[in-house]
Each structure stands twice: as C-alpha cells, then as structure tokens.
Amino acid sequence: MAKEGAQRAEETEQMIEKDGGREAAEGGAGGSLRAGDAKEMRAVVLSAFGGLNKLRVSKKAMPEPQEGELKIRVKACGLNFIDLMVRQGNIDNPPKTPLVPGFECSGIVEALGDSVKGFEIGDRVMAFVNYNAWAEVVCTPVEFVYKIPDDMSFSEAAAFPMNFVTAYMMLFEVANLREGMSVLVHSAGGGVGQAVAQLCSTIPNVTVFGTASSFKHEAIKNSVTHLFDRNADYVQEVKRISTDGVDIVLDCLCGENTGKGLSLLKPLGTYILYGSSNMVTGETKSFFSFAKSWWQVEKVNPIKLYEENKVIAGFSLLNLLFKQNRGGLVKGVMDKLLNLYNSKKIKPVVDSLWALEEVKEAMQRIHDRGNIGKLILDVEKAPTPLAANIKVLSDSHSKVRNSVYWFS
C-alpha cells in the first residue's frame, strides 16, 4: 500500500508539472492559479436530445474557477443510467442543448477559486458536478469535492460518489437498515446494486435478494444471498424463501415493479424508488414506453399504506445535491463511506474503461445492461481501434458482445 501511495504521489507531481506548471508561474504570489490566455479542452458534447449520434467529442473553452470553486484536471468520469436518460431528454425539465453530460469525476486540483479552504493544488480528488463532468477540465463548488484515499485509483474514485452515496443514504438514512433485516435490490449487477450488496454486508445477518440478467449471475452470485433472473417471477421466489416478504425494496425499474415491490413489503417495510429504467426501451425517447411504464405503476392509496403499515419513498441524489442544497448532509455520508473504504469493508466495482471517443459504445453497454459495476470514461485513454468499429449486437448475442467489450 505504501508503494502504491508513493507511485500515486509521483504521478500527481508529474501531472502538475505537465499540466499546471505554466499556470503556476502565471499565478503570482497569491497561490491560486488564474486564467491567462483562453485555452481549449476536449469534452463530450450532446448536441441535441436523442440517439447516440447526438454525442461527439469537441473542443471547448476551458473553464476557470469562480469564487468557492475548484478547478480539476479530470482523469476519469463515471457513467450512470441517468446519463442515458439525459441524452434522450427523458427527465423532468432537461437543460438546454448543447451541453456536456456527466455528474461525477476524479482528478487533480489544478486551481483554486477565491475563498476556497481545505484543498491545495495537486490534491487528488473526486467530485460531483452539475453536468459538464465528461471533459478534460471541470470547475465545481468546494462543497461537492472530496479527497481521494492514497490507495484509491482515479477510476475507482470516479466509480465511488454516485453509487455509494445513493446506496448508503437509501439504506441507512431513508430505510434505517438494521441487523437481521432483508433487502430486495433490482439490477444487482450494476454500480448501485453492487454498492448496496457491499454495504449490507457491513451489518450482521442482513439477507439480500437481488435480480439481474442471467449472464451476470456467475460473476455476482457471491455478493448477494439469493439471486434471481430479472425476467423471472421474483415475487414468488422471494415469498418461497421468506413468507412475510422483505423489509426494504430498492427499485430502479419502476413500472409494474412498483406494485410488486409494495406487495413484498413486511409491516413497517420501506419501498424506495430511485430510478425508472423501464422507461428506456430504445435508443431514443419513446412516449409509448413512458406511458406504458406509468400506466403499470400501482396507484398508491394512502389509506392502504396506513392499514398495512408500509412506507413508500423516493430518492434522487442529484436533486438532493443541486436543487435541495443538502451538500453538507452528503459530505457527512462521504466521510462515513471513506472510513468504510479505508477499513477495507467496501470497494467500488469497475466494469471497464473507455476513451472519451468511445462514449457511444460505453453508453450502449449501459443501455444493454451489459455492465457489472461501473463504466468509466478514462480521459487519458486512447480509443481502441476495434471498439471504434464495433457494431452493437443484439441481446440474443450478449455473451459474444461481452467478449468483444472485454478489449475496451
């Protein structure tokens, strides 16, 4: 571990010397780097809402930190299912295009805005960003930035914030997970699903039921207690094992799964909706899929909830951070999560690394639910020649597709 820490320290010094040396010379005695001549950077740009053809890598003006912000030289960015929904315009009040997608990244602090305390140029950090993360440089308020442990890689750091904060807050802040409880989590092989499984393992005697595509089962079978095919009748399977159902349901699918999840809750159980991936059926937004999914949602009767002693909740980390101003609460959660990481109790699962120019292929892999853990955009990675010519295969050839993506 000490050797890895030393290697990363050397990496940081080389990065600053390469990318920040000239700006440091221009920064003056104040210590903070300030903009000189206009500079450009590479960024993934979404030109309009729609299919994969709306994404491209372009040159954009490099941002400079405003008061209270940090400028970060990005090393890695996280891809999430919400990014796919943003691309389609399948979210409430989408921003105007063109825009740079992405909500989390890791990298090296390159400049400090006025009033920034607690960070220095050269610090290795991970951060939440309100869009604009998929670029070589980002600026974000200091309250959304966290230092990376010495033995955490940049790709792991980019896989950490969204998945683990979402999983932790749902389990412990909303559902009050305790010893001996049971949890049902959908998409158990994804980034949040794997974070949920790891966090549940930190509490004694927690039973985890998971659903996932059958081709993922071998890889994730040891992370959950009971694993079911996502297309199977998991309600009957769960009830066969636990007659009373479960204490917590974590649903990122929505649609018909809402009613199924509520039916599985024990008295005083909590159902949490944190996504609606069933609304995404094709490459572009489908109003038919949207309508069908919401039509399948069971109409919630408050009196029935009262009579059955059940709790229904929703969770959106991005809204909590950027619309509801709960950055301080999230900071406390990150501190707890980093303690768990340093204690070797949790570790982000990285599925694969992709160049910025391979963002279309990476996003298609998310669409196909082909990932186990988190997909990462590696800003310094050169595009793989093979990946540039990959034609996306159908679900019936998923095993072949997985072997092709292995080269990415």
BALUM-845826 format. One record per atom (N, C-alpha, C): x, y, z. Coordinates in steps of 0.1 Angstrom, whole numbers, padded with zeros to 4 digits, always signed. Layout:
N
XYZ/...
***
This chain:
408
+0008-0012+0000/+0000+0000+0000/+0009+0013+0000/+0020+0012+0008/+0029+0024+0009/+0035+0026-0005/+0038+0015-0012/+0044+0016-0025/+0035+0022-0035/+0022+0018-0034/+0012+0024-0043/+0010+0039-0040/+0010+0042-0027/+0008+0056-0024/+0020+0065-0029/+0032+0059-0029/+0043+0067-0034/+0042+0068-0049/+0038+0058-0056/+0036+0058-0070/+0026+0069-0074/+0015+0070-0066/+0005+0080-0069/+0009+0094-0066/+0017+0095-0056/+0023+0108-0053/+0032+0113-0064/+0040+0104-0070/+0049+0107-0081/+0040+0110-0093/+0029+0103-0095/+0020+0106-0106/+0014+0120-0105/+0010+0124-0093/+0005+0137-0091/+0015+0148-0094/+0027+0146-0090/+0038+0156-0092/+0040+0157-0107/+0040+0146-0114/+0042+0146-0129/+0031+0153-0136/+0019+0151-0131/+0007+0157-0137/+0007+0172-0135/+0010+0176-0123/+0011+0191-0121/+0022+0197-0129/+0033+0190-0130/+0044+0196-0138/+0041+0197-0152/+0033+0187-0157/+0030+0187-0171/+0019+0197-0175/+0008+0197-0166/-0004+0205-0170/-0005+0218-0162/+0001+0219-0151/-0001+0231-0143/+0011+0240-0140/+0023+0235-0145/+0035+0243-0142/+0034+0257-0148/+0030+0258-0160/+0030+0271-0167/+0020+0280-0160/+0008+0275-0156/-0002+0283-0150/+0003+0288-0136/+0011+0279-0129/+0016+0282-0116/+0025+0294-0117/+0033+0295-0128/+0042+0306-0130/+0034+0319-0132/+0022+0317-0138/+0014+0329-0141/+0006+0333-0128/+0005+0324-0119/-0005+0327-0108/-0001+0337-0098/+0012+0341-0098/+0016+0351-0088/+0018+0346-0074/+0020+0355-0065/+0023+0351-0051/+0011+0346-0043/-0001+0349-0049/-0013+0345-0041/-0015+0331-0039/-0009+0322-0048/-0010+0308-0046/-0021+0302-0055/-0032+0309-0058/-0043+0304-0066/-0039+0306-0081/-0042+0297-0090/-0040+0298-0104/-0051+0306-0110/-0048+0315-0119/-0059+0323-0125/-0057+0322-0140/-0068+0325-0148/-0068+0323-0162/-0058+0333-0169/-0051+0328-0178/-0043+0336-0187/-0050+0338-0200/-0043+0333-0211/-0049+0333-0224/-0060+0323-0224/-0070+0325-0233/-0081+0315-0235/-0075+0302-0239/-0079+0291-0233/-0074+0277-0236/-0086+0268-0239/-0083+0257-0246/-0093+0248-0250/-0091+0234-0244/-0101+0227-0243/-0101+0213-0238/-0110+0204-0246/-0108+0191-0245/-0117+0181-0251/-0128+0179-0242/-0140+0177-0247/-0152+0174-0239/-0162+0166-0248/-0170+0158-0241/-0181+0151-0248/-0193+0161-0249/-0198+0164-0261/-0209+0173-0262/-0221+0166-0267/-0232+0169-0261/-0245+0164-0265/-0252+0175-0273/-0253+0174-0286/-0257+0185-0295/-0272+0187-0294/-0280+0176-0292/-0294+0176-0291/-0299+0164-0284/-0311+0163-0279/-0316+0151-0272/-0319+0141-0283/-0316+0128-0280/-0319+0118-0290/-0310+0106-0289/-0306+0101-0300/-0298+0089-0301/-0283+0091-0299/-0275+0080-0301/-0261+0081-0299/-0254+0090-0308/-0260+0093-0320/-0254+0102-0330/-0254+0116-0325/-0261+0119-0314/-0261+0133-0309/-0249+0136-0300/-0240+0125-0298/-0228+0127-0289/-0216+0128-0298/-0207+0137-0294/-0194+0138-0301/-0184+0145-0292/-0171+0142-0295/-0160+0149-0287/-0156+0161-0295/-0157+0173-0288/-0153+0186-0294/-0144+0194-0285/-0139+0204-0291/-0130+0214-0283/-0140+0224-0277/-0137+0227-0265/-0145+0238-0258/-0135+0247-0250/-0140+0259-0247/-0132+0268-0239/-0130+0262-0225/-0118+0262-0220/-0115+0257-0207/-0121+0266-0196/-0128+0260-0186/-0134+0269-0176/-0123+0273-0165/-0126+0284-0158/-0118+0288-0147/-0126+0289-0135/-0121+0287-0123/-0129+0286-0111/-0134+0300-0107/-0147+0300-0103/-0152+0312-0097/-0150+0311-0082/-0155+0321-0075/-0154+0321-0060/-0160+0309-0054/-0152+0302-0046/-0157+0290-0039/-0157+0277-0047/-0150+0278-0059/-0149+0266-0068/-0135+0261-0068/-0134+0248-0072/-0121+0242-0075/-0120+0239-0090/-0109+0241-0096/-0107+0236-0110/-0099+0223-0109/-0105+0213-0116/-0099+0199-0115/-0095+0195-0129/-0083+0190-0130/-0078+0183-0142/-0083+0169-0142/-0093+0166-0150/-0100+0153-0149/-0092+0141-0154/-0092+0130-0146/-0086+0118-0150/-0096+0107-0154/-0107+0107-0147/-0117+0097-0150/-0131+0103-0147/-0141+0098-0154/-0155+0102-0152/-0164+0090-0151/-0174+0091-0143/-0184+0080-0142/-0195+0081-0151/-0200+0069-0156/-0212+0068-0165/-0223+0062-0156/-0235+0068-0157/-0246+0063-0149/-0258+0062-0158/-0268+0054-0154/-0280+0052-0163/-0287+0066-0164/-0286+0074-0155/-0292+0088-0156/-0287+0095-0168/-0274+0093-0171/-0268+0099-0182/-0274+0095-0195/-0278+0083-0196/-0285+0078-0208/-0299+0085-0209/-0306+0086-0198/-0319+0093-0198/-0317+0108-0201/-0306+0114-0197/-0304+0128-0200/-0302+0129-0215/-0294+0120-0221/-0292+0120-0235/-0305+0119-0243/-0314+0112-0239/-0327+0110-0246/-0336+0122-0243/-0333+0130-0233/-0342+0140-0228/-0354+0135-0220/-0351+0123-0214/-0361+0115-0207/-0361+0118-0192/-0360+0131-0189/-0360+0136-0175/-0369+0148-0173/-0372+0151-0161/-0380+0164-0159/-0372+0176-0161/-0377+0186-0168/-0370+0199-0170/-0356+0197-0175/-0354+0190-0186/-0340+0189-0191/-0334+0202-0194/-0321+0203-0192/-0314+0216-0196/-0314+0218-0211/-0310+0230-0215/-0309+0232-0230/-0296+0226-0235/-0297+0222-0248/-0286+0217-0255/-0280+0228-0264/-0268+0227-0268/-0258+0217-0265/-0253+0218-0250/-0249+0206-0245/-0244+0205-0232/-0234+0194-0231/-0226+0195-0220/-0216+0185-0217/-0222+0176-0206/-0225+0163-0208/-0231+0155-0198/-0221+0151-0187/-0226+0144-0177/-0218+0138-0167/-0219+0145-0153/-0220+0137-0142/-0222+0142-0129/-0212+0139-0119/-0201+0131-0122/-0191+0128-0113/-0178+0125-0120/-0167+0129-0113/-0154+0127-0119/-0143+0126-0108/-0131+0123-0112/-0120+0123-0103/-0108+0129-0111/-0099+0135-0103/-0087+0141-0110/-0078+0148-0100/-0071+0158-0104/-0062+0166-0096/-0065+0181-0096/-0065+0186-0084/-0068+0201-0083/-0057+0209-0090/-0062+0217-0099/-0053+0225-0107/-0053+0240-0104/-0064+0244-0098/-0066+0258-0095/-0076+0260-0084/-0075+0271-0076/-0084+0273-0065/-0091+0287-0067/-0104+0287-0066/-0111+0300-0067/-0109+0307-0053/-0113+0320-0053/-0113+0327-0041/-0121+0321-0030/-0116+0322-0018/-0124+0317-0006/-0123+0302-0004/-0116+0295-0012/-0116+0280-0011/-0105+0277+0000/-0110+0269+0009/-0101+0264+0020/-0102+0249+0021/-0091+0243+0026/-0091+0228+0029/-0086+0220+0017/-0082+0227+0006/-0076+0220-0005/-0064+0227-0010/-0055+0220-0016/-0043+0226-0022/-0042+0221-0037/-0034+0229-0044/-0031+0225-0058/-0023+0212-0057/-0027+0202-0065/-0021+0189-0065/-0028+0178-0058/-0039+0182-0050/-0047+0172-0043/-0054+0163-0053/-0054+0150-0049/-0062+0140-0057/-0076+0140-0051/-0086+0143-0060/-0100+0144-0055/-0110+0137-0064/-0122+0135-0058/-0133+0131-0066/-0144+0141-0063/-0154+0143-0073/-0163+0154-0072/-0176+0151-0079/-0187+0157-0073/-0200+0158-0080/-0199+0171-0089/-0205+0170-0101/-0206+0182-0109/-0220+0182-0115/-0226+0194-0115/-0239+0196-0121/-0238+0198-0136/-0237+0186-0143/-0233+0185-0157/-0219+0189-0159/-0214+0187-0171/-0200+0191-0175/-0189+0182-0170/-0192+0171-0165/-0181+0162-0159/-0173+0155-0170/-0179+0153-0182/-0172+0145-0192/-0163+0154-0201/-0153+0159-0194/-0144+0168-0201/-0130+0167-0194/-0120+0173-0201/-0106+0173-0195/-0105+0181-0183/-0113+0192-0182/-0112+0201-0170/-0126+0204-0166/-0129+0204-0152/-0142+0209-0147/-0139+0218-0136/-0149+0227-0133/-0149+0235-0121/-0162+0232-0113/-0161+0231-0100/-0173+0227-0092/-0171+0233-0078/-0182+0237-0071/-0181+0242-0058/-0174+0233-0048/-0166+0239-0039/-0158+0231-0030/-0166+0221-0022/-0179+0224-0019/-0187+0215-0011/-0190+0202-0017/-0188+0201-0030/-0190+0189-0038/-0177+0181-0041/-0166+0185-0034/-0153+0178-0037/-0148+0171-0025/-0142+0159-0027/-0137+0151-0016/-0123+0146-0019/-0114+0145-0010/-0101+0140-0012/-0101+0125-0014/-0093+0120-0022/-0092+0105-0025/-0082+0099-0016/-0085+0087-0010/-0076+0080-0002/-0063+0076-0011/-0052+0075-0004/-0039+0072-0012/-0040+0060-0020/-0047+0050-0015/-0046+0037-0023/-0059+0035-0032/-0066+0046-0034/-0078+0045-0043/-0073+0051-0057/-0076+0043-0068/-0072+0048-0081/-0082+0058-0086/-0078+0065-0097/-0087+0075-0102/-0100+0069-0108/-0098+0057-0114/-0110+0050-0119/-0120+0046-0108/-0114+0041-0097/-0122+0037-0086/-0129+0049-0080/-0122+0061-0079/-0127+0073-0074/-0139+0078-0082/-0138+0077-0095/-0149+0081-0104/-0161+0072-0103/-0159+0060-0098/-0170+0050-0096/-0176+0051-0082/-0171+0059-0073/-0174+0059-0059/-0186+0068-0055/-0186+0081-0059/-0196+0090-0053/-0211+0087-0055/-0215+0086-0068/-0229+0084-0071/-0234+0071-0066/-0227+0060-0068/-0232+0047-0064/-0232+0045-0049/-0222+0048-0042/-0221+0045-0028/-0229+0055-0020/-0229+0068-0023/-0238+0077-0016/-0252+0074-0018/-0257+0071-0030/-0270+0067-0033/-0274+0054-0024/-0266+0044-0025/-0268+0032-0018/-0269+0034-0002/-0259+0042+0003/-0259+0044+0017/-0271+0052+0022/-0274+0062+0015/-0285+0071+0020/-0298+0064+0019/-0301+0055+0009/-0313+0048+0008/-0314+0038+0020/-0303+0031+0022/-0303+0020+0032/-0304+0025+0046/-0295+0036+0049/-0294+0040+0063/-0301+0053+0067/-0302+0062+0057/-0309+0075+0060/-0324+0074+0058/-0328+0066+0048/-0343+0065+0045/-0349+0053+0051/-0343+0041+0049/-0349+0028+0053/-0344+0023+0067/-0334+0030+0073/-0329+0026+0086/-0326+0011+0087/-0317+0007+0078/-0312-0007+0078/-0306-0011+0091/-0310-0023+0097/-0305-0028+0109/-0302-0043+0109/-0296-0048+0119/-0292-0062+0120/-0305-0071+0118/-0303-0081+0110/-0314-0091+0108/-0324-0087+0098/-0323-0076+0091/-0333-0072+0081/-0330-0078+0068/-0340-0077+0058/-0338-0082+0045/-0341-0071+0034/-0334-0072+0023/-0334-0062+0013/-0336-0068-0001/-0344-0063-0009/-0345-0067-0023/-0340-0055-0032/-0330-0058-0040/-0324-0048-0049/-0325-0053-0063/-0330-0044-0072/-0331-0047-0086/-0317-0043-0092/-0314-0049-0104/-0302-0045-0111/-0290-0047-0102/-0289-0059-0096/-0279-0062-0086/-0265-0062-0091/-0264-0063-0104/-0250-0063-0110/-0245-0050-0114/-0254-0039-0113/-0250-0026-0117/-0242-0019-0106/-0238-0007-0108/-0230+0000-0098/-0237+0002-0085/-0249+0007-0085/-0256+0009-0072/-0259-0005-0066/-0263-0014-0074/-0266-0028-0069/-0255-0034-0061/-0243-0033-0067/-0231-0038-0061/-0227-0030-0048/-0229-0017-0048/-0227-0009-0036/-0237-0013-0025/-0249-0015-0029/-0259-0019-0019/-0255-0033-0012/-0251-0042-0021/-0247-0055-0015/-0235-0054-0006/-0225-0046-0009/-0214-0044-0001/-0217-0037+0013/-0226-0027+0012/-0230-0020+0024/-0238-0029+0033/-0247-0037+0027/-0255-0047+0035/-0246-0056+0043/-0234-0060+0037/-0225-0069+0043/-0218-0064+0055/-0219-0050+0057/-0213-0044+0069/-0222-0045+0081/-0235-0050+0079/-0244-0051+0090/-0247-0066+0092/-0246-0071+0105/-0248-0086+0107/-0262-0091+0102/-0261-0103+0096/-0273-0111+0094/-0283-0103+0085/-0279-0096+0075/-0288-0090+0065/-0289-0099+0053/-0301-0102+0049/-0304-0110+0038/-0306-0102+0026/-0299-0104+0015/-0300-0096+0003/-0306-0104-0009/-0318-0101-0014/-0323-0107-0026/-0320-0097-0037/-0315-0103-0048/-0312-0095-0060/-0317-0100-0073/-0321-0091-0082/-0324-0095-0096/-0314-0090-0105/-0311-0098-0116/-0301-0094-0126/-0302-0103-0138/-0297-0098-0149/-0297-0107-0161/-0289-0119-0159/-0294-0130-0164/-0288-0144-0161/-0274-0145-0164/-0269-0138-0175/-0255-0139-0178/-0245-0132-0168/-0251-0124-0158/-0243-0118-0148/-0242-0127-0135/-0250-0137-0134/-0252-0144-0122/-0239-0150-0117/-0231-0156-0126/-0219-0163-0121/-0209-0152-0115/-0209-0140-0121/-0199-0130-0116/-0203-0124-0103/-0216-0123-0100/-0221-0116-0088/-0228-0125-0078/-0228-0138-0080/-0235-0147-0071/-0231-0147-0057/-0218-0143-0054/-0213-0143-0040/-0216-0129-0033/-0221-0120-0041/-0223-0106-0035/-0237-0105-0028/-0246-0114-0032/-0260-0114-0026/-0263-0127-0020/-0274-0128-0012/-0278-0140-0006/-0286-0149-0015/-0295-0143-0022/-0304-0150-0032/-0305-0142-0045/-0302-0148-0056/-0301-0141-0069/-0312-0147-0078/-0320-0139-0085/-0330-0143-0094/-0328-0136-0108/-0333-0143-0118/-0332-0137-0132/-0342-0126-0132/-0338-0115-0139/-0346-0103-0139/-0359-0105-0146/-0360-0115-0154/-0373-0118-0161/-0381-0129-0155/-0377-0134-0144/-0384-0145-0137/-0395-0139-0127/-0403-0147-0122/-0413-0143-0112/-0407-0142-0099/-0399-0131-0097/-0392-0130-0084/-0400-0128-0072/-0413-0123-0073/-0422-0122-0062/-0424-0136-0056/-0427-0145-0064/-0430-0159-0058/-0417-0165-0053/-0406-0162-0059/-0393-0168-0055/-0389-0162-0041/-0392-0149-0039/-0389-0143-0026/-0398-0148-0015/-0411-0149-0019/-0420-0154-0009/-0418-0169-0005/-0413-0177-0015/-0410-0191-0012/-0399-0192-0001/-0389-0182-0001/-0378-0182+0008/-0382-0175+0021/-0389-0163+0019/-0393-0155+0031/-0408-0152+0030/-0416-0160+0037/-0431-0159+0035/-0436-0145+0038/-0430-0138+0047/-0435-0125+0051/-0430-0114+0041/-0421-0117+0032/-0416-0107+0023/-0403-0102+0028/-0400-0089+0025/-0387-0082+0029/-0390-0069+0036/-0379-0064+0042/-0380-0051+0050/-0378-0039+0041/-0370-0041+0030/-0366-0029+0022/-0366-0034+0007/-0373-0026-0001/-0372-0028-0016/-0366-0016-0022/-0355-0018-0030/-0349-0007-0037/-0351-0009-0052/-0359+0000-0058/-0364-0001-0071/-0359+0009-0081/-0351+0005-0091/-0346+0015-0101/-0353+0012-0114/-0363+0004-0114/-0370+0000-0127/-0383+0007-0129/-0392+0008-0118/-0405+0014-0119/-0414+0006-0127/-0425+0011-0132/-0435+0004-0140/-0442-0007-0131/-0443-0019-0136/-0450-0029-0129/-0443-0034-0117/-0430-0031-0116/-0422-0035-0104/-0426-0027-0091/-0433-0015-0093/-0437-0008-0081/-0447-0016-0073/-0457-0021-0080/-0467-0028-0073/-0462-0041-0067/-0453-0048-0075/-0447-0060-0070/-0439-0057-0057/-0431-0046-0057/-0423-0043-0046/-0431-0040-0034/-0442-0032-0035/-0451-0029-0024/-0457-0042-0018/-0460-0052-0027/-0467-0064-0023/-0457-0073-0015/-0444-0070-0016/-0434-0079-0009/-0430-0073+0004/-0435-0061+0007/-0430-0054+0020/-0437-0061+0032/-0429-0063+0042/-0434-0067+0055/-0440-0054+0062/-0448-0056+0072/-0453-0045+0080/-0441-0036+0085/-0442-0023+0084/-0431-0014+0087/-0420-0014+0077/-0422-0021+0065/-0412-0021+0055/-0412-0008+0047/-0401-0006+0039/-0399+0006+0031/-0396+0003+0017/-0404+0008+0008/-0402+0007-0006/-0396+0021-0011/-0384+0020-0018/-0378+0033-0023/-0376+0032-0038/-0382+0042-0045/-0380+0043-0059/-0368+0053-0062/-0358+0048-0069/-0346+0057-0072/-0343+0058-0086/-0351+0053-0095/-0349+0053-0109/-0361+0048-0117/-0360+0049-0130/-0372+0044-0138/-0366+0039-0152/-0357+0029-0151/-0350+0025-0163/-0360+0017-0172/-0371+0012-0167/-0380+0006-0176/-0386+0015-0187/-0385+0028-0185/-0390+0038-0194/-0380+0038-0207/-0368+0033-0205/-0359+0033-0216/-0359+0020-0223/-0365+0020-0235/-0366+0007-0243/-0358+0008-0256/-0356+0020-0261/-0349+0021-0274/-0338+0031-0273/-0332+0035-0284/-0321+0044-0285/-0326+0058-0282/-0338+0061-0286/-0343+0075-0284/-0356+0074-0274/-0360+0085-0270/-0371+0086-0261/-0384+0081-0267/-0391+0073-0260/-0404+0067-0266/-0415+0071-0257/-0424+0079-0262/-0436+0083-0254/-0445+0071-0251/-0445+0061-0260/-0453+0049-0257/-0447+0041-0245/-0434+0040-0244/-0428+0033-0233/-0430+0041-0220/-0429+0054-0221/-0431+0063-0210/-0446+0061-0204/-0455+0061-0213/-0469+0060-0209/-0472+0046-0204/-0466+0036-0210/-0469+0022-0206/-0463+0020-0192/-0451+0025-0190/-0445+0023-0177/-0453+0029-0166/-0457+0042-0168/-0465+0048-0157/-0479+0042-0156/-0485+0037-0167/-0497+0030-0166/-0497+0018-0157/-0485+0011-0157/-0483-0001-0149/-0480+0002-0134/-0477+0015-0131/-0475+0018-0117/-0487+0017-0109/-0487+0009-0098/-0498+0007-0090/-0502+0021-0083/-0515+0024-0084/-0519+0036-0078/-0519+0035-0063/-0511+0043-0056/-0508+0042-0042/-0520+0049-0034/-0526+0041-0026/-0537+0045-0017/-0532+0048-0003/-0532+0060+0001/-0526+0063+0015/-0533+0055+0026/-0546+0053+0024/-0553+0045+0035/-0548+0031+0035/-0545+0025+0024/-0540+0012+0023/-0526+0011+0030/-0518+0022+0027/-0505+0022+0034/-0506+0023+0049/-0516+0030+0053/-0519+0032+0068/-0523+0018+0073/-0532+0012+0066/-0537-0001+0072/-0526-0012+0072/-0517-0012+0062/-0507-0022+0061/-0494-0019+0067/-0493-0007+0073/-0481-0002+0079/-0469-0003+0070/-0470+0003+0058/-0459+0003+0048/-0455+0017+0045/-0443+0018+0041/-0437+0032+0038/-0433+0032+0023/-0436+0042+0016/-0432+0044+0002/-0424+0057+0001/-0412+0056-0005/-0403+0068-0006/-0397+0069-0019/-0391+0081-0022/-0383+0083-0034/-0369+0089-0030/-0359+0086-0039/-0346+0092-0036/-0339+0096-0049/-0335+0109-0050/-0327+0114-0061/-0315+0121-0055/-0304+0116-0057/-0292+0122-0051/-0289+0135-0058/-0291+0136-0071/-0287+0148-0078/-0297+0160-0074/-0309+0157-0072/-0318+0167-0067/-0315+0171-0053/-0311+0162-0045/-0307+0164-0031/-0295+0174-0031/-0285+0172-0040/-0273+0180-0040/-0276+0194-0047/-0281+0194-0059/-0281+0206-0067/-0294+0214-0066/-0305+0208-0062/-0318+0215-0061/-0322+0218-0047/-0318+0209-0037/-0323+0210-0024/-0312+0214-0014/-0300+0216-0019/-0289+0222-0011/-0285+0214+0001/-0284+0201-0001/-0280+0192+0010/-0266+0187+0009/-0257+0195+0004/-0243+0192+0002/-0237+0188+0015/-0240+0195+0026/-0234+0192+0039/-0238+0178+0044/-0251+0174+0042/-0255+0161+0046/-0248+0150+0038/-0246+0153+0025/-0239+0143+0017/-0224+0142+0021/-0218+0154+0025/-0204+0154+0029/-0203+0144+0041/-0212+0145+0051/-0211+0136+0062/-0212+0121+0058/-0221+0118+0048/-0222+0105+0043/-0209+0100+0037/-0203+0109+0029/-0190+0106+0022/-0179+0103+0033/-0179+0110+0043/-0169+0108+0054/-0171+0093+0059/-0183+0089+0062/-0186+0076+0067/-0182+0065+0056/-0185+0068+0044/-0181+0058+0033/-0166+0057+0031/-0159+0068+0032/-0144+0067+0031/-0138+0060+0043/-0144+0061+0055/-0139+0053+0066/-0141+0038+0063/-0153+0035+0057/-0155+0021+0054/-0146+0016+0043/-0143+0025+0033/-0133+0021+0023/-0119+0019+0029/-0115+0028+0038/-0102+0027+0044/-0101+0015+0053/-0112+0010+0058/-0113-0002+0066/-0114-0015+0058/-0113-0013+0045/-0114-0025+0035/-0128-0032+0036/-0138-0024+0039/-0151-0031+0040/-0159-0028+0027/-0156-0018+0019/-0162-0016+0007/-0152-0012-0004/-0155-0015-0016/-0146-0012-0027/-0154-0010-0040/-0152+0001-0047/-0160+0002-0060/-0157-0009-0070/-0167-0013-0077/-0165-0023-0088/-0165-0016-0101/-0154-0016-0108/-0152-0010-0121/-0154-0021-0132/-0164-0018-0141/-0167-0028-0152/-0156-0027-0163/-0154-0015-0168/-0145-0013-0179/-0141+0002-0181/-0130+0004-0188/-0125+0018-0191/-0127+0021-0205/-0131+0033-0208/-0134+0038-0222/-0128+0051-0224/-0123+0054-0236/-0118+0067-0240/-0130+0076-0242/-0128+0089-0242/-0139+0099-0244/-0145+0096-0258/-0137+0093-0268/-0142+0090-0281/-0150+0077-0282/-0150+0069-0272/-0157+0057-0272/-0170+0058-0263/-0174+0070-0261/-0186+0072-0252/-0199+0066-0258/-0200+0065-0271/-0212+0059-0277/-0213+0044-0274/-0201+0038-0275/-0201+0023-0272/-0203+0021-0258/-0197+0029-0249/-0199+0027-0235/-0214+0029-0231/-0220+0039-0237/-0234+0042-0233/-0243+0031-0238/-0240+0025-0250/-0247+0014-0255/-0246+0002-0245/-0235+0000-0239/-0233-0011-0230/-0242-0009-0218/-0243+0003-0213/-0253+0006-0202/-0267+0003-0207/-0270+0007-0219/-0284+0005-0224/-0287-0010-0224/-0278-0018-0228/-0280-0032-0229/-0279-0039-0216/-0277-0032-0205/-0275-0037-0192/-0264-0048-0192/-0253-0045-0199/-0242-0054-0200/-0231-0053-0190/-0232-0042-0182/-0221-0039-0173/-0223-0046-0159/-0212-0050-0153/-0211-0054-0139/-0203-0044-0132/-0210-0036-0124/-0203-0024-0118/-0203-0012-0127/-0193-0004-0125/-0194+0010-0131/-0186+0011-0144/-0191+0017-0154/-0183+0021-0166/-0177+0034-0164/-0164+0035-0168/-0156+0047-0166/-0151+0053-0179/-0152+0066-0181/-0145+0073-0192/-0131+0077-0187/-0121+0071-0192/-0107+0074-0189/-0102+0085-0198/-0100+0097-0193/-0097+0109-0202/-0084+0107-0209/-0075+0100-0204/-0062+0098-0210/-0061+0086-0219/-0071+0078-0219/-0071+0065-0227/-0072+0068-0242/-0064+0062-0250/-0066+0063-0264/-0077+0054-0269/-0084+0058-0279/-0095+0049-0284/-0090+0035-0289/-0097+0025-0286/-0093+0011-0290/-0098+0010-0305/-0089+0007-0314/-0093+0006-0328/-0105-0003-0330/-0105-0014-0324/-0116-0024-0325/-0129-0018-0321/-0129-0011-0310/-0141-0005-0304/-0148+0005-0313/-0139+0012-0321/-0144+0023-0330/-0153+0017-0341/-0151+0004-0344/-0158-0003-0355/-0168-0013-0350/-0170-0014-0336/-0180-0023-0331/-0194-0020-0335/-0201-0030-0341/-0215-0028-0343/-0222-0035-0331/-0231-0027-0325/-0237-0032-0313/-0246-0045-0316/-0243-0055-0309/-0250-0068-0311/-0263-0068-0304/-0272-0077-0308/-0285-0079-0301/-0284-0086-0288/-0294-0085-0280/-0294-0092-0267/-0292-0107-0268/-0296-0112-0279/-0295-0127-0280/-0281-0131-0282/-0272-0122-0285/-0258-0124-0286/-0250-0118-0275/-0256-0117-0263/-0249-0110-0252/-0236-0116-0248/-0234-0129-0249/-0222-0135-0245/-0211-0131-0254/-0214-0131-0267/-0204-0126-0277/-0201-0112-0275/-0211-0103-0272/-0209-0089-0270/-0200-0087-0258/-0202-0094-0248/-0193-0092-0236/-0179-0095-0239/-0176-0106-0247/-0163-0109-0250/-0156-0098-0259/-0164-0092-0268/-0159-0081-0276/-0155-0069-0267/-0164-0066-0258/-0162-0054-0249/-0150-0056-0240/-0146-0069-0238/-0135-0071-0229/-0122-0064-0233/-0121-0061-0246/-0109-0054-0251/-0109-0039-0248/-0120-0034-0243/-0121-0019-0241/-0114-0015-0228/
***
